[in-house]
Amino acid sequence: MKKIVFFAFFVLMACSFAPKQLDQSMWDSSLNGATFKAMDTEGKMTKKNLLRQNGYLPLSPEEANVYVRNQEKMYAQALEPAGIIVQRAGPDLILVVFDEIAFIDNRFIFKDGFYKQLDFIIKSLKEFNRSYVGVIGYTDAFGEAADNQRLSVLKAKSIASYLANNGIIPYRIFVDGKGENYPIADNNSVRGRSLNKRVEIRISPIFE
């Protein structure tokens, strides 16, 4: 009997400390300080001053190259086996997270298995904290364009709010949704639509 009670207590405690997705009603408050538009030069400049005040120091171009290269190897080793694509785009890193990995049934609710990858990303963003973080949602072209636009923003917000609620300062974060724009595959095939349904996490160095 004691063993059963102890086991039940252990399971309850484990569940209470398990990572949780924030309720949608709390997303905006958790993202207070984030920027709700595409990450651009003007937005970065505005955030750089705020980040500097909070101890996030800019990088020289030489420092940034090494900084990003080290992260690229780390992310590739940890995330690519799970199906997340790690790409280099100039000085930036892009983590391409497909819906089939992250979300349940074309929604913005996390799959249980996605928390492991999210928590690794958070740990890495804390270790390499001299960067902006852009979270951009995309959909396929199935359905109404307005609905797809809304869903793309909700997917981006769901991930961004989880980052912010777990220690990533919102001043670093940009949140945007592109709807069915910018497909990376043919929307006329099942596989193509699956690839287009994604969220991209863009990690961009804070330059001097």
N, C-alpha and C positions, 0 to 999 in steps of 0.2 A: 504493500500500500504506500509506504514512504517513497519507494522508487517511482511509483506512478505520479504522486504529488510533485516530487522533485522534477520529473521530466516535464510535467505540465507547466510548472513554474519557469523552467528553462526555456520552453517554447514561447511562452508569453513574453518573457524578457527579450528574447531574440527578435520577436516580431516588433516589440515596442521601439527597438533601436534600429530596425531595418530602414533603409532609405525610403522616403516617401515623395511622391509627386505632389506639389502644392495644389490645393483646391484652386480652381480657376478664378474664384472671387478674390484671391490673394495675389494674383500674378502682378497686377499693376503696382501694388504697394511694395512688393518685393523688388520691383525694378525701378523704384524711385531713384533717379539719377542716370538711368540708361537713356539712350537716344533711339527714338523710334523712326528711323529712316536708314537708307543705305549708308554704309561706311564710306565717307569721302574725305578729301583733304581738309575741307573747312571743319567738318565734324571732329576730325582728329585733332586739329589745332585747338579747338575749344576744350576738348577733353584733356589734352596734354597739360594744360595749365592746372586743371583740377587734380590730375593725377600727380603732378610734380608736388603740389601742396600736400598730398597724402603719402609722399615718400616713394613714388614710382618714378625712377630716374630714366631719362631717355638714353638710347644707345647710339654710339657712333656707327657709321656704315660697316666698318671693319668688325666691330663687336657684334652687330646684328647678324652678319653672315654666319659667324660661328654659332651664335645663339640659336638661329633658326635651323642650321644643319644638325645640331645636337638634338633638337626637338623632333626633327623629321625622322631620324633613326628611331628614337624612342617611341613615337606614335606608331610608326610602321610596324615595329615588332609587336606592340601590344594590341593594336586595333585591326590591322589588316586580316589576321586570322578569323576575326569575327565578321568580316565582310565590309568593314568601313574603309573607304579608299582615302589614302593620304597623298595629297598632291602639293607640289611646289609651284607657286605662281609669283615669279619675281622674288621679292623679299618676304612674301607671305606664305603661310601654310594653309591649305584647305582640307578639312576633314569632311568627306562626303558620306552622310548617314542616310541610308535608304529606309523608307517607311517600313519595309518588311522586316527590318532589323529592330527599329525603334518603337513603332506604334501598333496598336491593336485595330484591325479592321477599318482602315482608311479614316482613322480619327486622330486625336492628339493625346491619347492615353498611352503611357509607356508600357511596353512589354516588361515583364519581370526580369528577363535576361538582359535588358538594356542598361539597367542600373550599374552593372559592373563596368561597362565601357564609359558611362557618364562619370562615374566616380574616379576613374583613371584620368579622364580629361580634366576634371576639377583639380585633382592632385598635381597634375602637370602644369596647369595654369597658375597654380599657387607657387610652384617651384620656379617656373619661368614667368614671372609676373610683369615683366617690362613689355607688355603687348596690349593691343586692343583686341577685342573679341567680337566679331560680327556673326550673328546668327540669322540665317536667311532661309525661309521656307519656300518650297516649290511644290506644285501638283502636276498631274497629267492634264490632258485637255478634255477629259470626260466630264460631262455635266455643265452647269452654267458657270460662265467666267466669274461672276460676282461671288458665287459660292466657293469657287476654287481660290479666289483671292483671300476671302475670309479664312478658309482653312489653312492656307499657307502662313498667314500671320499667327494663327492659333498654334500651329506646330512650332514656329520659331519662338513664340512667347513661352510655350511649355518648357522648352529646353533652356531658354535664357533665364526664366524664373528659377529653375532648379539650380543653375549655376550660381545665381545671385543668393539664393537661400542657403547655399552651402559654401559661402565664403569668398565668392568672386565679386569684388566691388563693382556696383552697377556703373560707375563712371567709366569702366573699361568697355562696357557692353553697348553694341548697336543691335537693334532688332528690326527685321524687315521681312516682308512677304512679297513674292513675285508672282503668285498665282500660277497660271499655266504658261507664263512666259519663260523664255530661255530653256527650252527642252534640250536634253542631251541625247535623246533617242527618239525613234519614230513612235508617235502616239497611236499609230494604226495597228500596232502589235501589242499583245499582252505583256511581253517582256519589255518592250520600249516604254509602255506606260508605267511599269514597275520601277524602271530606272529613273523616270522623270519625277516620281513621287519621292522627295528627298528633303533633307535639311543640310545646308552647308554651314560649317563652323569655320570662319576665316580668322586666323590668328596673324595679326599684323604688328610688327615691332614698333615701339614708340621711338621715333628717331629724334635726334637733337635738332 
